[in-house]
Amino acid sequence: MKLNEIKPALSYYIAEAVAMLKSVDFPDESSVHDIRVLMKKARAVLNLISPQLNTEFVVREYQSLREVGRIMRTWRETSVLRKSLKELKKKNQELFLKLESNERLMVLLRKPEPAIELSDSEKVNIDQIGLILHKSGYRIRFEPMNTFDPMLLLKELESTFNRVTRNYLDCRNNPKPDKIHELRKSSKDFLYQLWIFRPVNPKVIKQVEKKLDSMTQNLGRYNDLTQLIRDIGYKYEYKANPPEMDELMIIVKEKQDKYLEKVWPVAYELFCPGKSFVNVLGFKLLLV
């Protein structure tokens, strides 16, 4: 079974993140997003190969790469919340005139003044991320990764597929934000792991990857609005909130509904319970 090489991919994810980090004094929104995606790809691959590697190595690397994502999360969250809110304001200007007394909304909408220099905490975080990535890249370089059993890798991929299926079924029966967030995370894991297997059946797998990418992007947009609701501190109770705030939340919920309307047909096609993993990926004839 011909697969994309795993160790070079892991090394690339780390090296690319280091290069992005070094290219600027402080990573902008786009760089933060790209580096966090690289960390998610690396963690997804680590999960795929974990049964065939030293447990201590896997746990250490996974925690290290997760720490990079954790440090950078707050750098991205505020800009994403502001972007989501500005899009809402653009289409609902009259409503936002009524919301001008809401201090939290106005703070989010206000673009911060660019800092003249990095704060001490930002410098510490940048140095910490650089150190974590350097050590991780060094350890990956010297970790033996030449004897992976393709069938065991395929078994792990199927395990991820089954996790997505379970999350999808949970969401369709109880579509709560936390459950939808779990669906997004497992779907991304499956998307990033699937790349390793692309040479097995390129045409079909590229089609599945395209569908998964669309699905996870819409789940991400849904999640961004969930974070906005939580950051604003909105909790529904009849007549407990100003009517304009209730109206804003209805608009937000309608946007979330539209994103999910794009998710469910794709999720049904790929992950409806009873779907055969090997058939979805066109692997059946290859495995017989």
Sequence and secondary structure as in RCSB ss.txt:
>XXXX:A:sequence
MKLNEIKPALSYYIAEAVAMLKSVDFPDESSVHDIRVLMKKARAVLNLISPQLNTEFVVREYQSLREVGRIMRTW
RETSVLRKSLKELKKKNQELFLKLESNERLMVLLRKPEPAIELSDSEKVNIDQIGLILHKSGYRIRFEPMNTFDP
MLLLKELESTFNRVTRNYLDCRNNPKPDKIHELRKSSKDFLYQLWIFRPVNPKVIKQVEKKLDSMTQNLGRYNDL
TQLIRDIGYKYEYKANPPEMDELMIIVKEKQDKYLEKVWPVAYELFCPGKSFVNVLGFKLLLV
>XXXX:A:secstr
     HHHHHHHHHHHHHHHHHTSSS  HHHHHHHHHHHHHHHHHHHHHGGGS HHHHHHHHHHHHHHHHHHHHH
HHHHHHHHHHHHHHHH HHHHHHTTT HHHHHHHS     SS  HHHHHHHHHHHHHHHHHHHHHHHS  S   H
HHHHHHHHHHHHHHHHHHHHHHHS  HHHHHHHHHHHHHHHHHHGGGGGGSHHHHHHHHHHHHHHHHHHHHHHHH
HHHHHHHT    TTTS HHHHHHHHHHHHHHHHHHHHHHHHHHHHH TT  HHHHTT HHHH 
